[in-house]
């Protein structure tokens, strides 16, 4: 379950069990001077990760809205869809303004999470969705805060402010399903509940 989270924010290169946000990958291009302020490697990675998160969370939300039998699961799916549709557009606008190249497809790991959801059914599916997405968003929450507090670029600051609101909204909606295993969030990989496969949590 990977949810928006440390500079690794939304993609996935750190350990799934690591509770800290992964450090951003230095693209070797240094700090750029832009009309909206200095743009650091972390700032650029943040924009890419916002987009990367949407590449799996948007289809996951759409699927939950369609396949969920609980109203609360459908509600959470709708929030993921709406939130990441908005963030995708904002990330695209920021990337265009700041000349940042964005990813165009889910990572192999993200594709694996989507495949697990595709294969699950009924109650097991809903528990898997809630726990994958909640764990991912919990990880990304700390990264968004890191970027928001440290960036010197106004475009990035605006994107991080919006991402913070969206991620908190998603966390709340997922917890309202009543399916989140908080013990698993603290102690290890998220699971879809009895009889389901253990899932490596996504980073956000």
N, C-alpha and C positions, 0 to 999 in steps of 0.2 A: 504494500500500500504505500505508495509513496506520496503525499501531500504534501504547495508552494511550500523545501523548507530550508536550509542553510545555503551558503553559496552554492551549495550543491542543490540547494533549494528544491528544484523540482525534478531534476533528472536523477541519475542514480549512479554514483560512483563510490559512495562511502559504505561502510558496514551497516547492514539493516538493523543491527542491534545497538549501534552507536547512538547514544541519546543526545550527543551534541551535534550541532550543525556542521556539515562537512565544509572544509575550507574551499574557497573559490579557486578555480584553476586559473593560473596566471597565463593570459594569452600572449605574453611577451611583448605587448604593444605599449606598455606604460600608461601614463595618464595623458588623456587628450584634453586640450583646451577647446571648449565649445561655447557658444553664446549663452547656454544655460548653466555654465559652470564646469569645473574640472570633471572629467569622466574617467573613473578608475577601472581597472580590470574587474573588480568586484561588481561595479555598477553594470558593466556590459554583461557579465555572467548572470546577474540577476534578471535582466531583461530576457535573456535566452531561456532561463529556467522557468520564468513565468509562462512563456510560450510552450516550453516542453511539458509542463504540468498539464496545460490545457489539452495537449494532444492525447492524453489518456483519460483525464478526468471528465472532459466534456462527453465523450462517447459512453463512459461509465455512468454518468448521470442520466444521459438519454436512455440507456438501457434500463436503469433502475426505475425510471418513470414509466417505462413500458411494461416491465416484467414484475415490478414490485406488487405484492398483494396487500401489504400494509399501507395505509394512507400515509403514515409517517415516513416510510421508505420512499414513496412516490414524491412526497414533499421534499425530502433531502435530494433526490435525484433532480428535481426541478431547480432547486437552488444551485446545484453543481452546474447544471446546464447554463442557467442564466448568468451565474458568476463568472464562469470561464469564457462564455461568449463575450462578455464585457472585457475581461482581462486580456483575451486574445487580441481584441481590437486595440486596446490601449498599448499592449506590448508592440503590436505592429506599428502603431503611430510613433511610439518612442524610438523603435528601431529605425524607422524611416528618417526621423529627425536627427538621430545621432549616428547614422550610418553603421548600424549593427546588423550582422547577418543572423537570421533566426533559423532554428531547426524546422524541418518540414514533416517529420513523421515521428511516431513514438519510438523510444529506444527499444532494444530487444527485451529488456527487463519489463518495461511498461507493456509491451505486447504480451508478455507472459502473464501479467496480472489480468489483462483483458481476456486472455484465453481461459484463465481459471474461472472468471466470472461467467464466460460463455458456457462452460461445462457444468456449472453448478445449477441446482434447481430448487424451487420452493423456499422453505425456511432456511436451508443451508445457503442458498444464493443470497438471501437478504442479509444474513449475518456476515457473510464474506464481504459483501459490498460495504456494509457499515463499518466493519473493522479495518478493511484495507484503506478505505478513504479517510477514516478518522485518524489512523496512525500516520498516514502521509501528511495530513494537514497539521497535525501536532508538531511534526518535525519542521515543516516549513514556517510555522508561526515564528520560531526563534530567529530564522534567517531574515524574514521580512523585517523584524524589529531591528536586527543588526544593520541592515542596509538603510532603513528609514532614519536611524539615529546617527549614522556616520557619513552618508553621502553628502557631497558638496554640490551636486547637480540638481537643479530644480525640476527637471523632467523626471529624473529617477525618484526624487522625493515624492512627487505627485503619484507616480505609479506605485511606489511602496505604500503610500498612505491608503490608496484604494485597495491594494492587495491585502493589507492588514485587515481592513473591514470585511472583505470578501472571505478571507480564510476564517475569521472568527465566526462569521455567519454560517459557513459550512460546518465548522466544528459543532456549533450549537444545533444545527439541523440534524446532523448525524447522531449526536448524543440523544436527541429527542426521539429517535427511533426506539430507544430502550434496548438496543441490541449490542451496544459497545461493551466489550470486555475490558474494563479499566485495569484489571489485574494483568492482563496480557500486555497492555500498553506500557506498563511499568516494568514487567518482568521478562518480556521476550516477544517473539514474533506474534503477530496477530493471527487469530484462527477464526474460521467461519463457524465454530461451534462443534458440538458432538458429531462425529461422522464425516467431518470435512477435512480437507488437507490443510496442513499448516502453511501459512502464507508469509513470505518474507515481506515485511512492510516497506512501502515505497518511501522515498525521501520527499515530498511535494511537491 
